[in-house]
Amino acid sequence: MSSNSSANRAAAPGARPAVGTSRRSLLRLLGAAGIGAAATGTLSACAPGTSAAPKALGSTAPANAKGTATLWFRDDDLLKVFRGVVPSFNKKHPNVTLKLVGVDIDTKLPPALISGAGVPDGSFFGDGNVLGQAEHLTDLTAQMAKYRADTVQYKLDSNTSDGRLVGVPWDTDPGLLYYREDILAAAKVDPAQLTSYDALLDAAREIKGRDAKARPIPLEQDPNLATQWLMMLVNQQQGTGLVDAKGKLTLDTAAFRTALTWIKKVVDEGLGARSKFAGTTQIAQADGGTVSLVPWAIWYNFLVQGTFKKSTGHWRVAQLPAWTPGGARSGVMGGSSFVIPAKAAHPDLAWLFYEHAIYSPEGYKAVFGSNSVYPNGLNTALPSVKSALDPATPLFKPLPGLGRQNLWEVATKASLAIPSGYRIPSWFNQAATTYLGANLQKLMDGNMSVDDVIKKSASDIQTNLIDRA
């Protein structure tokens, strides 16, 4: 195993704990949309007396920048990585002092945003939480104008509220297909032919035909993660999430019906293995060969390089299959950004740091390239900056767990292909946990039809979340 695998992080955005971290701790730290964010659901943008539009950031004068700014991160190794960016920042801005502090973001940030008490100058934030706090955030539209063309579009979409950019995009978390090359070879399945979801089902059937105990495709038991997985499949088809650009529910559409019908086939034919991401059961299933075809986010490689033992070196990665010939072969599953509170004391200094860390080559190379935390580079997420996503200029090295395959080349192609138009409603977490996520579990357990999932989820979300907002 590489030195990178000794400090691997769970692959959701902003939360990549070391190997040996429990699944409970892992998910508590995850910064993806809807994960570990229950606290934010009760402190949403509809709080009484807070209906103002986001406050715009005034002009900044980098040459004259002076003062101290406090920036919040989760208290994990990503905090250490970004501390490594400070020296190059201070070469540009020697009169600025930065205090990077590790806190429980999901618990502390929402109430601080609303009250203004103890609010930081900037903070890391999961994409699933950003729009729910939009009115308490600084409008960064003007500052981001020159970077729009160099930013993956879906990240701009997921940080835009009423036409205003209220977050600085950080990472992309593209969907990829992980597979066991040894198991596919034994079943005489050519991985190059896995270009459609029908082909993926056929491959699963071939594998099960050879081994009756095989359940090649994992079916997530965590309602929140399962909903994100569904969003990845749906985003591939129509570049949307649970809502369209006007905030209208998209559940009763061909994209959702197609994805849910495919999942039901996996269930009905006994091709799916029920387990939770990073749980001991899932690790045993994948490492032991029960699971061998995994359409998931890039951060599945946390397991490949950090927890698998018997199967290490036998995993490979490819673009996701497409739903239609020539269709998108990537979707989004997770993501994080940086926000600047409207009541921050030094929003200009926070912006200067985020601009440097995300958009300057010395910044993103320090984060995703070789550093003191990850000698081989951070490989469970990718930048949101297009110019940083050059397949020919890798920021991290090939992984032994993937047979030293060039993950960078595969993943950058996927990041750049994620369809635009992905929007995360402020009530996503509640929908994922209580309504759609719960019904999706029933579908995966064989206790609910596709039509019932769509009808009941749409009705409950409309009545209990949208109409009450």
Secondary structure, DSSP 8 states (H G I E B T S, - for coil): --GGGGG---SSTT----TT--HHHHHHH--STTSS-GGGGGS-TT-TT-----EE-----GGG--EEEEEEEESSHHHHHHHTTHHHHHHH-TTEEEEEEEE-HHHHHHHHHHH-TT--SEEEEEHHHHGGGGGGBEE-HHHHGGGGGGB-HHHHHHTEETTEE-SEE-EE-BEEEEEEHHHHHHTT--GGG--BHHHHHHHHHHHHHH-TT---EEEE-SHHHHHHHHHHHHHHHHS-SSB-TTS-B-SSSHHHHHHHHHHHHHHHTT-EEEE-TTSHHHHHHHHHTS--EEEEEGGGHHHHHHT-STTTT-EEEEE--BSSTT-----B---EEEE-BTT-S-HHHHHHHHHHHHHSHHHHHHHHSS-SS-TT---SSEESBGGG--TTS-SS--BGGGTTB-HHHHHHHHHHHS-S-----TTHHHIIIIIHHHHHHHHHTT-S-HHHHHHHHHHHHIIIIITT-
